[in-house]
Amino acid sequence: MVNNKQMSKIIKFGFNNQELHQIAMDIRIEVFVDEQKVPIEMEAEFEEECVHFLIYHKRKAVGTARYRRTDKGIKFERFAFLKEVRGQGFGRDLMHFMLTDVYPFKQKIYLNAQVEVVDYYKKSGFIITGQKYIEAGIDHYPMEYEAPDLYQSALEKAICRR
């Protein structure tokens, strides 16, 4: 996906692409380990079973995320963006791309959101589904994707207008 307005590009890849995986890990280490002091061991969990993403801006990787299938559905994880690009819409673009990617699976989509970014996930259609808890010393909320089916909504509006 290329977004000409921001000149960004999103790449989907698997664990076997070690070059891209290392770029994603470098971003995650900078954000989670260096900035937030999350233990590095936590960053290496489930890597091989995940589908990974990188978003580039002006030929530089500026963000990453991943998802994996679990017994509960599809879990979105490890959204990380370099400080200098936060708040510029790259997270929204990557989220939209990932939601489009998993939509055909017709499974529950969920994540564990750090408290400070809950509003970002709410804007993307996620709702809080449980109590706040602490992981890696950071407050989190469990969230699930509950956005309306836009196709169904458009179809209902078309029928109502007849």
Backbone as JSON Lines, residues from 0, in Angstrom:
{"i":0,"aa":"M","n":[0.86,-1.18,0.0],"ca":[0.0,0.0,0.0],"c":[0.89,1.23,0.0]}
{"i":1,"aa":"V","n":[0.61,2.16,-0.91],"ca":[1.36,3.41,-0.95],"c":[0.38,4.55,-0.74]}
{"i":2,"aa":"N","n":[0.69,5.43,0.18],"ca":[-0.12,6.6,0.48],"c":[0.63,7.8,-0.07]}
{"i":3,"aa":"N","n":[0.18,8.34,-1.21],"ca":[0.91,9.43,-1.85],"c":[0.91,10.7,-1.03]}
{"i":4,"aa":"K","n":[-0.19,10.94,-0.26],"ca":[-0.27,12.16,0.54],"c":[0.9,12.24,1.52]}
{"i":5,"aa":"Q","n":[1.21,11.12,2.12],"ca":[2.31,11.11,3.09],"c":[3.56,10.42,2.54]}
{"i":6,"aa":"M","n":[3.48,9.93,1.29],"ca":[4.58,9.19,0.69],"c":[5.01,8.04,1.6]}
{"i":7,"aa":"S","n":[4.03,7.25,2.07],"ca":[4.33,6.12,2.93],"c":[4.03,4.82,2.2]}
{"i":8,"aa":"K","n":[4.65,3.77,2.68],"ca":[4.49,2.45,2.09],"c":[4.44,1.44,3.23]}
{"i":9,"aa":"I","n":[3.53,0.47,3.14],"ca":[3.41,-0.57,4.16],"c":[3.81,-1.9,3.54]}
{"i":10,"aa":"I","n":[4.65,-2.63,4.26],"ca":[5.11,-3.94,3.81],"c":[4.69,-4.99,4.83]}
{"i":11,"aa":"K","n":[4.09,-6.07,4.32],"ca":[3.7,-7.23,5.13],"c":[4.76,-8.31,4.9]}
{"i":12,"aa":"F","n":[5.19,-8.95,5.99],"ca":[6.23,-9.98,5.83],"c":[6.15,-11.0,6.96]}
{"i":13,"aa":"G","n":[6.83,-12.09,6.78],"ca":[6.9,-13.13,7.79],"c":[8.23,-13.13,8.51]}
{"i":14,"aa":"F","n":[8.31,-13.93,9.54],"ca":[9.52,-14.03,10.36],"c":[10.72,-14.46,9.52]}
{"i":15,"aa":"N","n":[10.47,-15.24,8.47],"ca":[11.58,-15.74,7.65],"c":[12.31,-14.65,6.88]}
{"i":16,"aa":"N","n":[11.72,-13.46,6.75],"ca":[12.43,-12.34,6.12],"c":[13.24,-11.65,7.21]}
{"i":17,"aa":"Q","n":[14.43,-12.16,7.43],"ca":[15.24,-11.69,8.56],"c":[15.65,-10.23,8.44]}
{"i":18,"aa":"E","n":[15.85,-9.74,7.23],"ca":[16.24,-8.33,7.06],"c":[15.13,-7.4,7.55]}
{"i":19,"aa":"L","n":[13.89,-7.64,7.08],"ca":[12.77,-6.81,7.51],"c":[12.45,-7.03,8.99]}
{"i":20,"aa":"H","n":[12.57,-8.28,9.43],"ca":[12.3,-8.57,10.83],"c":[13.26,-7.81,11.74]}
{"i":21,"aa":"Q","n":[14.52,-7.72,11.34],"ca":[15.5,-7.0,12.17],"c":[15.17,-5.5,12.22]}
{"i":22,"aa":"I","n":[14.7,-4.95,11.11],"ca":[14.31,-3.54,11.09],"c":[13.15,-3.31,12.06]}
{"i":23,"aa":"A","n":[12.17,-4.21,12.02],"ca":[11.02,-4.1,12.94],"c":[11.47,-4.24,14.38]}
{"i":24,"aa":"M","n":[12.35,-5.19,14.65],"ca":[12.85,-5.37,16.02],"c":[13.61,-4.14,16.5]}
{"i":25,"aa":"D","n":[14.38,-3.53,15.61],"ca":[15.12,-2.32,16.0],"c":[14.17,-1.21,16.46]}
{"i":26,"aa":"I","n":[13.06,-1.06,15.73],"ca":[12.06,-0.04,16.12],"c":[11.44,-0.42,17.46]}
{"i":27,"aa":"R","n":[11.06,-1.67,17.61],"ca":[10.44,-2.12,18.86],"c":[11.38,-2.0,20.05]}
{"i":28,"aa":"I","n":[12.64,-2.3,19.84],"ca":[13.61,-2.16,20.93],"c":[13.75,-0.7,21.33]}
{"i":29,"aa":"E","n":[13.8,0.18,20.34],"ca":[13.91,1.61,20.65],"c":[12.69,2.08,21.45]}
{"i":30,"aa":"V","n":[11.5,1.68,21.02],"ca":[10.27,2.16,21.66],"c":[10.0,1.44,22.98]}
{"i":31,"aa":"F","n":[9.97,0.12,22.95],"ca":[9.56,-0.62,24.14],"c":[10.68,-0.82,25.15]}
{"i":32,"aa":"V","n":[11.85,-1.21,24.7],"ca":[12.93,-1.52,25.63],"c":[13.63,-0.25,26.1]}
{"i":33,"aa":"D","n":[14.06,0.59,25.15],"ca":[14.81,1.79,25.54],"c":[13.91,2.86,26.18]}
{"i":34,"aa":"E","n":[12.77,3.17,25.55],"ca":[11.91,4.24,26.08],"c":[11.07,3.78,27.26]}
{"i":35,"aa":"Q","n":[10.45,2.6,27.14],"ca":[9.48,2.17,28.15],"c":[10.04,1.16,29.15]}
{"i":36,"aa":"K","n":[11.26,0.74,28.95],"ca":[11.94,-0.18,29.87],"c":[11.27,-1.55,29.99]}
{"i":37,"aa":"V","n":[10.68,-2.02,28.89],"ca":[10.1,-3.36,28.84],"c":[11.26,-4.35,28.7]}
{"i":38,"aa":"P","n":[11.24,-5.47,29.42],"ca":[12.33,-6.46,29.29],"c":[12.43,-6.97,27.84]}
{"i":39,"aa":"I","n":[13.64,-7.03,27.34],"ca":[13.86,-7.42,25.95],"c":[13.33,-8.83,25.66]}
{"i":40,"aa":"E","n":[13.3,-9.69,26.66],"ca":[12.79,-11.05,26.46],"c":[11.34,-11.04,25.99]}
{"i":41,"aa":"M","n":[10.57,-10.07,26.47],"ca":[9.16,-9.98,26.08],"c":[9.01,-9.64,24.6]}
{"i":42,"aa":"E","n":[9.98,-8.95,24.05],"ca":[9.9,-8.55,22.64],"c":[10.12,-9.7,21.69]}
{"i":43,"aa":"A","n":[10.7,-10.78,22.16],"ca":[11.0,-11.91,21.28],"c":[9.92,-12.99,21.31]}
{"i":44,"aa":"E","n":[8.89,-12.81,22.12],"ca":[7.83,-13.81,22.23],"c":[7.0,-13.9,20.95]}
{"i":45,"aa":"F","n":[6.71,-15.12,20.53],"ca":[5.77,-15.43,19.45],"c":[6.19,-14.91,18.07]}
{"i":46,"aa":"E","n":[7.44,-14.51,17.9],"ca":[7.88,-13.91,16.64],"c":[7.6,-14.77,15.42]}
{"i":47,"aa":"E","n":[7.89,-16.06,15.52],"ca":[7.79,-16.94,14.36],"c":[6.36,-17.15,13.89]}
{"i":48,"aa":"E","n":[5.39,-17.05,14.79],"ca":[4.0,-17.31,14.4],"c":[3.24,-16.05,13.97]}
{"i":49,"aa":"C","n":[3.9,-14.9,14.02],"ca":[3.23,-13.63,13.71],"c":[3.37,-13.24,12.23]}
{"i":50,"aa":"V","n":[2.41,-12.45,11.8],"ca":[2.5,-11.73,10.53],"c":[2.94,-10.32,10.91]}
{"i":51,"aa":"H","n":[4.02,-9.86,10.29],"ca":[4.63,-8.59,10.67],"c":[4.41,-7.53,9.6]}
{"i":52,"aa":"F","n":[4.48,-6.26,10.04],"ca":[4.29,-5.12,9.14],"c":[5.31,-4.03,9.46]}
{"i":53,"aa":"L","n":[5.74,-3.35,8.42],"ca":[6.57,-2.15,8.56],"c":[5.92,-1.05,7.74]}
{"i":54,"aa":"I","n":[5.93,0.16,8.26],"ca":[5.48,1.31,7.49],"c":[6.69,2.22,7.28]}
{"i":55,"aa":"Y","n":[6.87,2.6,6.02],"ca":[7.98,3.44,5.63],"c":[7.47,4.83,5.27]}
{"i":56,"aa":"H","n":[8.27,5.82,5.55],"ca":[8.0,7.2,5.15],"c":[9.3,7.77,4.58]}
{"i":57,"aa":"K","n":[9.22,8.22,3.36],"ca":[10.41,8.75,2.68],"c":[11.57,7.75,2.75]}
{"i":58,"aa":"R","n":[11.23,6.49,2.47],"ca":[12.2,5.39,2.4],"c":[12.83,5.0,3.73]}
{"i":59,"aa":"K","n":[12.26,5.46,4.84],"ca":[12.76,5.09,6.17],"c":[11.66,4.37,6.94]}
{"i":60,"aa":"A","n":[12.0,3.24,7.53],"ca":[11.04,2.53,8.38],"c":[10.77,3.37,9.62]}
{"i":61,"aa":"V","n":[9.49,3.69,9.85],"ca":[9.13,4.57,10.97],"c":[8.19,3.91,11.97]}
{"i":62,"aa":"G","n":[7.66,2.73,11.61],"ca":[6.73,2.06,12.51],"c":[6.57,0.6,12.16]}
{"i":63,"aa":"T","n":[6.05,-0.14,13.11],"ca":[5.86,-1.57,12.93],"c":[4.7,-2.06,13.8]}
{"i":64,"aa":"A","n":[4.17,-3.2,13.45],"ca":[3.15,-3.89,14.24],"c":[3.11,-5.33,13.76]}
{"i":65,"aa":"R","n":[2.33,-6.13,14.45],"ca":[2.2,-7.54,14.06],"c":[0.85,-8.06,14.53]}
{"i":66,"aa":"Y","n":[0.45,-9.21,14.0],"ca":[-0.7,-9.93,14.55],"c":[-0.41,-11.41,14.52]}
{"i":67,"aa":"R","n":[-1.17,-12.11,15.35],"ca":[-1.06,-13.57,15.38],"c":[-2.43,-14.16,15.7]}
{"i":68,"aa":"R","n":[-2.61,-15.38,15.26],"ca":[-3.84,-16.1,15.57],"c":[-3.67,-16.8,16.91]}
{"i":69,"aa":"T","n":[-4.71,-16.69,17.74],"ca":[-4.71,-17.36,19.04],"c":[-6.02,-18.13,19.17]}
{"i":70,"aa":"D","n":[-6.2,-18.82,20.28],"ca":[-7.46,-19.53,20.49],"c":[-8.63,-18.57,20.72]}
{"i":71,"aa":"K","n":[-8.35,-17.28,20.95],"ca":[-9.39,-16.27,21.15],"c":[-9.72,-15.49,19.89]}
{"i":72,"aa":"G","n":[-8.9,-15.61,18.85],"ca":[-9.11,-14.85,17.63],"c":[-7.79,-14.35,17.09]}
{"i":73,"aa":"I","n":[-7.81,-13.13,16.56],"ca":[-6.6,-12.52,16.0],"c":[-6.15,-11.41,16.94]}
{"i":74,"aa":"K","n":[-4.93,-11.53,17.4],"ca":[-4.41,-10.57,18.37],"c":[-3.44,-9.61,17.69]}
{"i":75,"aa":"F","n":[-3.77,-8.32,17.72],"ca":[-2.89,-7.27,17.22],"c":[-1.92,-6.92,18.34]}
{"i":76,"aa":"E","n":[-0.65,-6.75,17.97],"ca":[0.37,-6.51,18.98],"c":[1.47,-5.6,18.46]}
{"i":77,"aa":"R","n":[2.24,-5.08,19.41],"ca":[3.52,-4.42,19.18],"c":[3.48,-3.25,18.2]}
{"i":78,"aa":"F","n":[2.45,-2.43,18.32],"ca":[2.41,-1.19,17.52],"c":[3.49,-0.26,18.09]}
{"i":79,"aa":"A","n":[4.45,0.08,17.26],"ca":[5.56,0.92,17.72],"c":[5.95,1.89,16.61]}
{"i":80,"aa":"F","n":[6.09,3.17,16.97],"ca":[6.44,4.21,16.0],"c":[7.55,5.07,16.57]}
{"i":81,"aa":"L","n":[8.46,5.46,15.72],"ca":[9.56,6.32,16.16],"c":[8.99,7.64,16.67]}
{"i":82,"aa":"K","n":[9.63,8.21,17.66],"ca":[9.15,9.45,18.29],"c":[8.86,10.55,17.28]}
{"i":83,"aa":"E","n":[9.74,10.71,16.31],"ca":[9.61,11.84,15.39],"c":[8.41,11.75,14.44]}
{"i":84,"aa":"V","n":[7.72,10.61,14.38],"ca":[6.56,10.51,13.48],"c":[5.25,10.27,14.22]}
{"i":85,"aa":"R","n":[5.28,10.19,15.52],"ca":[4.04,9.95,16.28],"c":[3.08,11.11,16.08]}
{"i":86,"aa":"G","n":[1.81,10.78,15.96],"ca":[0.78,11.79,15.79],"c":[0.61,12.29,14.36]}
{"i":87,"aa":"Q","n":[1.25,11.64,13.41],"ca":[1.18,12.08,12.01],"c":[0.31,11.18,11.13]}
{"i":88,"aa":"G","n":[-0.4,10.23,11.72],"ca":[-1.33,9.4,10.96],"c":[-0.77,8.07,10.5]}
{"i":89,"aa":"F","n":[0.47,7.77,10.81],"ca":[1.03,6.49,10.38],"c":[0.4,5.32,11.11]}
{"i":90,"aa":"G","n":[0.07,5.51,12.38],"ca":[-0.61,4.46,13.14],"c":[-1.97,4.15,12.56]}
{"i":91,"aa":"R","n":[-2.71,5.19,12.2],"ca":[-4.03,5.01,11.58],"c":[-3.89,4.24,10.27]}
{"i":92,"aa":"D","n":[-2.91,4.61,9.46],"ca":[-2.72,3.94,8.17],"c":[-2.35,2.47,8.36]}
{"i":93,"aa":"L","n":[-1.47,2.2,9.3],"ca":[-1.06,0.81,9.54],"c":[-2.22,0.0,10.11]}
{"i":94,"aa":"M","n":[-2.99,0.58,11.03],"ca":[-4.15,-0.11,11.59],"c":[-5.15,-0.46,10.5]}
{"i":95,"aa":"H","n":[-5.46,0.5,9.63],"ca":[-6.41,0.25,8.54],"c":[-5.91,-0.88,7.64]}
{"i":96,"aa":"F","n":[-4.64,-0.85,7.32],"ca":[-4.05,-1.89,6.47],"c":[-4.19,-3.26,7.12]}
{"i":97,"aa":"M","n":[-3.89,-3.34,8.41],"ca":[-3.96,-4.62,9.12],"c":[-5.4,-5.11,9.25]}
{"i":98,"aa":"L","n":[-6.32,-4.2,9.55],"ca":[-7.73,-4.61,9.64],"c":[-8.22,-5.14,8.3]}
{"i":99,"aa":"T","n":[-7.82,-4.52,7.22],"ca":[-8.19,-4.99,5.89],"c":[-7.59,-6.36,5.63]}
{"i":100,"aa":"D","n":[-6.38,-6.58,6.1],"ca":[-5.7,-7.86,5.9],"c":[-6.4,-9.0,6.62]}
{"i":101,"aa":"V","n":[-6.91,-8.76,7.84],"ca":[-7.52,-9.85,8.62],"c":[-9.03,-9.96,8.42]}
{"i":102,"aa":"Y","n":[-9.64,-8.99,7.8],"ca":[-11.1,-8.99,7.62],"c":[-11.62,-10.31,7.03]}
{"i":103,"aa":"P","n":[-10.98,-10.87,6.0],"ca":[-11.5,-12.12,5.42],"c":[-11.52,-13.3,6.39]}
{"i":104,"aa":"F","n":[-10.76,-13.25,7.48],"ca":[-10.74,-14.36,8.44],"c":[-12.03,-14.45,9.24]}
{"i":105,"aa":"K","n":[-12.79,-13.35,9.33],"ca":[-14.06,-13.32,10.07],"c":[-13.9,-13.85,11.5]}
{"i":106,"aa":"Q","n":[-12.85,-13.4,12.18],"ca":[-12.61,-13.79,13.56],"c":[-12.56,-12.54,14.44]}
{"i":107,"aa":"K","n":[-12.72,-12.76,15.74],"ca":[-12.6,-11.66,16.68],"c":[-11.2,-11.08,16.59]}
{"i":108,"aa":"I","n":[-11.1,-9.75,16.63],"ca":[-9.82,-9.05,16.63],"c":[-9.7,-8.37,17.98]}
{"i":109,"aa":"Y","n":[-8.6,-8.6,18.64],"ca":[-8.44,-8.03,19.97],"c":[-6.99,-7.61,20.19]}
{"i":110,"aa":"L","n":[-6.77,-6.85,21.27],"ca":[-5.43,-6.4,21.63],"c":[-5.41,-5.97,23.08]}
{"i":111,"aa":"N","n":[-4.23,-5.75,23.59],"ca":[-4.04,-5.21,24.93],"c":[-3.38,-3.85,24.77]}
{"i":112,"aa":"A","n":[-4.11,-2.8,25.11],"ca":[-3.66,-1.43,24.86],"c":[-3.05,-0.79,26.09]}
{"i":113,"aa":"Q","n":[-1.9,-0.17,25.9],"ca":[-1.36,0.65,26.97],"c":[-2.33,1.8,27.21]}
{"i":114,"aa":"V","n":[-2.54,2.14,28.47],"ca":[-3.53,3.15,28.84],"c":[-3.36,4.44,28.05]}
{"i":115,"aa":"E","n":[-2.13,4.88,27.84],"ca":[-1.91,6.16,27.17],"c":[-2.32,6.18,25.7]}
{"i":116,"aa":"V","n":[-2.55,5.0,25.09],"ca":[-2.95,4.96,23.68],"c":[-4.34,4.35,23.47]}
{"i":117,"aa":"V","n":[-5.1,4.22,24.53],"ca":[-6.46,3.67,24.41],"c":[-7.3,4.5,23.43]}
{"i":118,"aa":"D","n":[-7.2,5.81,23.48],"ca":[-8.0,6.65,22.58],"c":[-7.65,6.4,21.12]}
{"i":119,"aa":"Y","n":[-6.38,6.15,20.82],"ca":[-5.98,5.81,19.45],"c":[-6.73,4.57,18.98]}
{"i":120,"aa":"Y","n":[-6.78,3.54,19.82],"ca":[-7.47,2.31,19.44],"c":[-8.98,2.52,19.37]}
{"i":121,"aa":"K","n":[-9.53,3.35,20.24],"ca":[-10.97,3.65,20.17],"c":[-11.31,4.3,18.84]}
{"i":122,"aa":"K","n":[-10.49,5.2,18.36],"ca":[-10.73,5.85,17.07],"c":[-10.69,4.86,15.91]}
{"i":123,"aa":"S","n":[-10.02,3.73,16.12],"ca":[-9.93,2.7,15.09],"c":[-11.04,1.66,15.21]}
{"i":124,"aa":"G","n":[-11.93,1.81,16.2],"ca":[-13.06,0.9,16.32],"c":[-12.96,-0.12,17.44]}
{"i":125,"aa":"F","n":[-11.99,0.01,18.32],"ca":[-11.85,-0.92,19.43],"c":[-12.56,-0.38,20.66]}
{"i":126,"aa":"I","n":[-13.07,-1.3,21.49],"ca":[-13.71,-0.92,22.74],"c":[-13.03,-1.66,23.9]}
{"i":127,"aa":"I","n":[-13.04,-1.06,25.08],"ca":[-12.48,-1.69,26.27],"c":[-13.42,-2.82,26.69]}
{"i":128,"aa":"T","n":[-12.84,-4.0,26.96],"ca":[-13.66,-5.16,27.29],"c":[-13.35,-5.76,28.66]}
{"i":129,"aa":"G","n":[-12.51,-5.1,29.43],"ca":[-12.18,-5.66,30.74],"c":[-11.51,-4.64,31.63]}
{"i":130,"aa":"Q","n":[-11.04,-5.13,32.75],"ca":[-10.42,-4.28,33.76],"c":[-8.97,-3.95,33.4]}
{"i":131,"aa":"K","n":[-8.52,-2.82,33.91],"ca":[-7.13,-2.42,33.74],"c":[-6.23,-3.42,34.47]}
{"i":132,"aa":"Y","n":[-5.09,-3.71,33.89],"ca":[-4.11,-4.59,34.51],"c":[-2.71,-4.1,34.18]}
{"i":133,"aa":"I","n":[-1.72,-4.64,34.84],"ca":[-0.32,-4.22,34.63],"c":[0.44,-5.35,33.95]}
{"i":134,"aa":"E","n":[1.15,-4.99,32.88],"ca":[2.05,-5.91,32.19],"c":[3.35,-5.16,31.92]}
{"i":135,"aa":"A","n":[4.47,-5.75,32.27],"ca":[5.79,-5.14,32.09],"c":[5.86,-3.77,32.77]}
{"i":136,"aa":"G","n":[5.12,-3.61,33.89],"ca":[5.14,-2.36,34.62],"c":[4.32,-1.25,34.0]}
{"i":137,"aa":"I","n":[3.49,-1.58,32.99],"ca":[2.7,-0.58,32.27],"c":[1.22,-0.95,32.36]}
{"i":138,"aa":"D","n":[0.36,0.03,32.66],"ca":[-1.08,-0.21,32.72],"c":[-1.63,-0.47,31.32]}
{"i":139,"aa":"H","n":[-2.49,-1.49,31.22],"ca":[-3.12,-1.9,29.96],"c":[-4.62,-2.12,30.16]}
{"i":140,"aa":"Y","n":[-5.36,-2.06,29.05],"ca":[-6.76,-2.48,29.0],"c":[-6.91,-3.5,27.87]}
{"i":141,"aa":"P","n":[-7.69,-4.56,28.11],"ca":[-8.04,-5.45,26.99],"c":[-9.08,-4.75,26.12]}
{"i":142,"aa":"M","n":[-8.93,-4.89,24.81],"ca":[-9.85,-4.24,23.87],"c":[-10.19,-5.2,22.74]}
{"i":143,"aa":"E","n":[-11.39,-5.0,22.15],"ca":[-11.82,-5.78,20.99],"c":[-12.31,-4.84,19.91]}
{"i":144,"aa":"Y","n":[-12.16,-5.29,18.68],"ca":[-12.63,-4.51,17.53],"c":[-14.14,-4.66,17.41]}
{"i":145,"aa":"E","n":[-14.83,-3.52,17.43],"ca":[-16.29,-3.53,17.38],"c":[-16.83,-2.54,16.36]}
{"i":146,"aa":"A","n":[-16.03,-2.16,15.39],"ca":[-16.48,-1.18,14.41],"c":[-17.62,-1.77,13.59]}
{"i":147,"aa":"P","n":[-18.55,-0.93,13.18],"ca":[-19.66,-1.45,12.38],"c":[-19.17,-1.92,11.02]}
{"i":148,"aa":"D","n":[-19.88,-2.86,10.46],"ca":[-19.57,-3.34,9.12],"c":[-19.99,-2.24,8.14]}
{"i":149,"aa":"L","n":[-19.05,-1.53,7.59],"ca":[-19.36,-0.38,6.73],"c":[-20.13,-0.78,5.48]}
{"i":150,"aa":"Y","n":[-19.83,-1.97,4.95],"ca":[-20.55,-2.45,3.76],"c":[-22.02,-2.67,4.11]}
{"i":151,"aa":"Q","n":[-22.27,-3.34,5.23],"ca":[-23.65,-3.6,5.66],"c":[-24.38,-2.3,5.93]}
{"i":152,"aa":"S","n":[-23.7,-1.35,6.56],"ca":[-24.3,-0.06,6.86],"c":[-24.68,0.66,5.57]}
{"i":153,"aa":"A","n":[-23.81,0.65,4.59],"ca":[-24.08,1.31,3.31],"c":[-25.25,0.63,2.6]}
{"i":154,"aa":"L","n":[-25.3,-0.68,2.67],"ca":[-26.39,-1.44,2.04],"c":[-27.73,-1.1,2.72]}
{"i":155,"aa":"E","n":[-27.75,-1.02,4.04],"ca":[-28.97,-0.68,4.76],"c":[-29.46,0.72,4.39]}
{"i":156,"aa":"K","n":[-28.55,1.66,4.26],"ca":[-28.92,3.03,3.89],"c":[-29.49,3.05,2.48]}
{"i":157,"aa":"A","n":[-28.91,2.27,1.59],"ca":[-29.38,2.23,0.2],"c":[-30.8,1.66,0.15]}
{"i":158,"aa":"I","n":[-31.07,0.6,0.93],"ca":[-32.38,-0.01,0.96],"c":[-33.42,0.95,1.55]}
{"i":159,"aa":"C","n":[-33.04,1.67,2.61],"ca":[-33.96,2.59,3.28],"c":[-34.35,3.76,2.36]}
{"i":160,"aa":"R","n":[-33.53,4.11,1.43],"ca":[-33.79,5.25,0.55],"c":[-34.71,4.91,-0.61]}
{"i":161,"aa":"R","n":[-34.98,3.65,-0.84],"ca":[-35.79,3.24,-1.99],"c":[-37.24,3.56,-1.8]}
